[in-house]
Amino acid sequence: MLQEEKKKTQAETEAKKQELQVQLLQEKAFLEKQLSEPDMRQLGNRKRKVLDRKAQTLELEAKQYTLEFYRSIRRENRELQKKLLQQTQRCQDLQAIKSQLKNQKQQLQQEQWYAQCLIRGRQRLQRRHNWCPRQDAPKDHNTLLSASSQGRGKKT
């Protein structure tokens, strides 16, 4: 009887042991399944975290690109302002040269006009001085002197 009880207890223990093993295997399978197939909420959280990281990365890249874009615009603006200043200075220099040349031209025109006036005046004086009204011929001082001396000689 003791042996029967012992066998009975061993059989019950074996049955409980097998039952526990089955339960453990089922639980293990369930946990493995959970690990291989994550919970949708966890999956959503993971995706959200990944998307948040990507969004932060894109935002940082956009800020860096914008910053570099503005730097390049400012650099180009400074270069253009420098060129504009140089062109403005060059324009002012050319305008000053143009004004000087205009003044020189006016002065040369006045000198030319004055020289032409002098030439015409001298020519008039020479024509007046050398012109004889009776004969419409230029006067010759030697002929006039000889004629006047001849006229004097005849009177005496």
C-alpha positions, 0 to 999 in steps of 0.5 A: 500500500505504501508502494502503491501510494508512492507510485500514485504520488509519483504518477501524480507528480509526473502528471503535474510535472508534464502539465507544468512543462506544457504550460511553460512551453505554451507560455514560452511560445506566447512570449516568443511570439510577443517578442517576434511580433511587437505590440502595435502600440509599441510599434507605433511608438517606435515608428513615431520615435523614428519619424521624430528623429527623421523630422529633427534631422530634416529640420536641422538640415533645413536650418543649416541649408537656410543658414548657408543660403543666407550666408552666400546671399550676404557674401554675394551682396557684399561683393555686389556692393563693393563692385557697385561702389567701384563702378560708382567711383569709376563713373564719377572719375569718367564724368570728371574727365568728361567735364575737363575735356568739355572745358578744354574743348570750349577753351580751344574753340574760344582760342580758335575763334580768337585766332581766326578773328586776329587773322581776319582783322590783320587781313582787313588791315593789310587790305585797307593799308595796301588798297588804292581807292582810285585804281582799285589796286594795292598801293605801293609805297615806293611808287607813291613816294616817287610820284609825290617827289616827281610832282614836287619836282615839276612845280619848281 
